[in-house]
Amino acid sequence: MFTVNVELGDRSYPIFVAEGLLNSADVVAPYLGQGRVVIVSNDVVAPLYMETVKQLFAGREIMEIILPDGEAHKNLDAISHIYDSLLAGKYDRNTLLVALGGGVVGDITGFAAATYLRGINFVQIPTTLLAQVDSSVGGKTGVNHPLGKNMIGAFYQPSCVVADTSVLKTLPQREVKAGLAEVIKYGLIYDASFFNWLADNSDGIVLSDPALLSQVIRTCCEIKAEIVAKDEKESGIRALLNLGHTFGHAIETASGYGTWLHGETVSMGMVMAADLSRRIGWMDRDTAGRIRSVLEENFGMPVLPPADISVEQYIDLMLSDKKAELGKIRFVLLKAIGEAAIEGDVDKMLLKETLTAGENLCR
């Protein structure tokens, strides 16, 4: 087992990562409180892991809330369902909410915890690679709106993150690759040597080699913990973690939540960001092409956005992005592999070229 600490003063917390961690109640017990427990999961994950997770809370009253699986259900209806259950059961401020699932369950549960009785404790138990390396860490919580992804939410930190790597064995290959898009993001924005290591070891990583995945998770958690400690509320360096997300969120919203996995649209968005970085003169063609190649050929990820989204749709949706300011879209772009920056003054014609490049992205 290894532990990564997110240093946020009195809101600091540990990320525990190990195989078989869900069977190690003694490790996580100090972070689980003493009150009643409500475990929020979905109809795919709950049958696999609910009974195991309940053993972490032996002797305590436990309620289960099972949500339908998928991004399409990450909305205010899900939050209301959780509120209804908590209020009907007269759950108080000593209640512990437990998020058992991937990024969708984690975001929904965290937002419910942040807002029920103005804040109760919650624990993240992420069951997807994407959640273990990214969404469960850092306290971003929220839900989608028909007009924009993740536009309703709060920054609210968990008591701890319990990442059992053995649960990744049940992940479909598509989910593994979607998580790896967020992994590659860390290399692109922060650590060129990590990006190169990922490319060199892509065969084993895609096949979920346990030793390689453990290294992947540790590196990503360490990078994110360092960034969040510097900028919890995303007023500076943390915004760089959104590489590819401005484009990707527009694709998710325009296509209908659930059509694409979040990581798949991040992959497309990172290629679009690399292409735009090249067009504004920040990056040469070979480097942009390598980014596309690693995503597409080494990891087998989708890199071309849907052809049926118009330039006008993109612009409208990206103007609703959380980084937009004063009517301008602010993009996370790349100066080099391992070096990112935010640019809010992109030439509209160059942006249009990226949005209409199709097969020629990064070429």
Buried (B, 14 or more C-beta within 10 A) or exposed (E): EEBBEBEBEEBEBBBBBBBEBBEBEEBBEEBBBEBBBBBBBBEBBBEBBBEBBBEBBEEBEBBBBBBEBBBEBBBBEBBEBBBEBBEEEEBEEEBBBBBBBBBBBBBBBBBBBBBBEEEBBBBBBBBBBBBBBBBBBBBBBBBBBEEBBBBBBBBBBBBBBBBBBBBBEEBEEEBBBBBBBBBBBBBBBBBBEBBBBBBEBBEEBBEBBEEBBBBBBBBBBBBBBBBBBEBBEBEEBBBBBBBBBBBBBBBBBBBEBBBBBBBBBBBBBBBBBBBBBBBBEBBEEEBBBBBBBBBBEBBBBBBBBEEEBEEEBBBBBBEBBBBBEEEEBBBBBBBEBBBBBBBEEBEEEBBEBBBEBEEEBBE
